[in-house]
């Protein structure tokens, strides 16, 4: 395992974060990949008459930053998403920096699973909050499989 953690390395309270400034290109590419062409994200004239008064990023674009943390930092490579809850608290605008933070909340040793608090913030204010449940590679399971 490289650059990641095994289940046995995790502790309640561990945190990791990743920040990214959302660009016009991010929104256009996300719309192209997902097919979500809601004019709230792509059409300035339409968005001007919305409750936000301007274009906003797709909520799932911000949520996608959580997967970066889970898959590359905490726990890291080999982590498998089992579930994710999301509560959208505020919009993300073009040019804002979103910081995704993951925190270990509970460990479930019987199946090498973890419950993680997931939060995305802009300037310290939450724009998205939730909870992830993941399967984490186990050092013990890896050694047991190698012994077979």
Protein Blocks (a to p, Z undefined) as FASTA:
>chain_A
ZZiacfklpcehiacdddddddfklmmmmmmmnopacfklmmmklmmmmmnopacddfkl
mmmmmmmmmmmmmnbghiacfbdcdddfbdcdehiacddddddfbdcfknopaddddddd
eehiafbdcddddddddfklmmmmmmZZ
